[in-house]
C-alpha cells in the first residue's frame, strides 16, 4: 500500500480508468465542477421562470375574478395591510436567508436549526410591531388622516391587526426552503409555492362568496400561508425539531446582518414608502386603481426578483466562494440575459398597458392604465440587482445601507416636489425612478469588491433608463 503520509498517491481502485498520460486531474475536476454548476444554474433558472410565471399568472387570474366581486377600495386597503407587514419585517431583517446561502456552514443541520429559531423569534417581534401599528392607526387615524384617504377607513386597524397571525405563521416555514435555494435546487420550492397560490385563491374565493368584503382577502392569505408552512415541513423532514439556540451562530448572523437592517429599512421605504405617500395624496378610488396597476407591474418584477434572489445570488455566492477566477465570465452572461429580460418587461408594460386594462377590466378600472404605463420603468430599475448580489456575496451590506439611504432622500424630496409642481403622474414617476440614485454607488463598490469585473454597461444602463422614463411620461399624459 502506498504511504499517503509520505506524499505517495493511492493506486486507482480496480476497474477504474487511469488518467491519460500528461493529463491534469485537477483541470478535469474543475471542468466537471463547472459543468455541474451550469446544469444546476440552468435548472434553477428554468424552475424559477416557470414557477414564478405560473404563480403570477394565477395571482392575476384571481385578481381579474375578484375585481368583479369586490370594489377597488378593497384592494387599496389590502395594499396598505401588506405594506405594514413588509415594513416591520424589513425593519427587523438581519439577513437569515443571505447568511444561510453564503455561509461555509450553510449545510450543517445544527446551523440551519439555529437559523430557523432566529427567524421564528424575529417573526414574533414582527407580529408585535404590526399590532402596535394597528393600535396607533386606531387611535390617531380618525383625527389625522385625510377624510377621503384609505387611512381613514375604520376597517383598516382591525385588518392590520389580524394580519399579524399570517406573519407568525409565515415565520415558521421550514429553513429547508432556504437550503434548497443555496443548492440551486428549486424544484420542490417551486411546486410548493405554486400549490400554495392555488390554495390561497380557492380559500379567498370561497370567503368572497360567503362575505364579499376586504376581509375575504385577509382570510384567504392566512389559509394559504398555513398550508405553505405545513407543507414545507413535510418536504424537509430532516430539519423538523424543537427550537435550537447557539450564541456563536447567532453572533455570526448578527455580524453579517446588522447592516442589512439599515439597508432593509431603506429598501422598504424605497419599495413601499412611495405607496404610503401616494395613499395620503390620492383619494381612495385613485389609490385603488394604482394598486391594480401595481399588481401587474409587480407580477413581472416578482419574476425578476425571484431570478435575482433564488438564482443569481446563489450562483454569485458559490462562484465567489469556490471559483473566484470564473466570476467575470459568469457576470457577463448573467448581465446579458438579465438586461434582455428587463427590457422585454418594460416594452410589454409600456406598449400594451392601456390595451391590457381596457380589455380585461370593467370600465371603472380604466384609469389604472395610466399608472401601469408610468410604472413600466420599474423593470429597468432592477438593473442594480446584480451589483447588490455581488455586495451581499462579499458581505458588504454597509454599502447597500448607505446607497439605499441616499435613494430614500431622493424619493421623498422628488415625490413632494413633483406633486407640488406637476401633479400625480410626475409624482408616480419620481417614486419609480428614486432607486436609480443608488445605482452608481452600488456599481462602483461592486467593482472595488471584485476588481476583475467591468461596470461600463451598467453605468450606460442608467442613461437608458432615464430616457425610457421620459418616454413613459409622454405616453401617459
HELIX and SHEET records of a PDB file:
HELIX    1   1 UNK A    4  UNK A    6  5                                   3    
HELIX    2   2 UNK A   25  UNK A   66  1                                  42    
HELIX    3   3 UNK A   72  UNK A   91  1                                  20    
HELIX    4   4 UNK A   96  UNK A  102  1                                   7    
HELIX    5   5 UNK A  109  UNK A  144  1                                  36    
HELIX    6   6 UNK A  150  UNK A  152  5                                   3    
HELIX    7   7 UNK A  156  UNK A  171  1                                  16    
HELIX    8   8 UNK A  176  UNK A  182  1                                   7    
HELIX    9   9 UNK A  187  UNK A  210  1                                  24    
HELIX   10  10 UNK A  215  UNK A  235  1                                  21    
HELIX   11  11 UNK A  237  UNK A  239  5                                   3    
HELIX   12  12 UNK A  247  UNK A  268  1                                  22    
HELIX   13  13 UNK A  269  UNK A  273  3                                   5    
HELIX   14  14 UNK A  274  UNK A  281  1                                   8    
HELIX   15  15 UNK A  284  UNK A  306  1                                  23    
HELIX   16  16 UNK A  307  UNK A  312  3                                   6    
HELIX   17  17 UNK A  313  UNK A  322  1                                  10    
HELIX   18  18 UNK A  324  UNK A  326  5                                   3    
HELIX   19  19 UNK A  327  UNK A  360  1                                  34    
HELIX   20  20 UNK A  363  UNK A  365  5                                   3    
HELIX   21  21 UNK A  368  UNK A  375  1                                   8    
HELIX   22  22 UNK A  378  UNK A  381  1                                   4    
HELIX   23  23 UNK A  382  UNK A  384  5                                   3    
HELIX   24  24 UNK A  385  UNK A  393  1                                   9    
HELIX   25  25 UNK A  397  UNK A  421  1                                  25    
HELIX   26  26 UNK A  424  UNK A  433  1                                  10    
HELIX   27  27 UNK A  436  UNK A  449  1                                  14    
HELIX   28  28 UNK A  456  UNK A  476  1                                  21    
END                                                                             
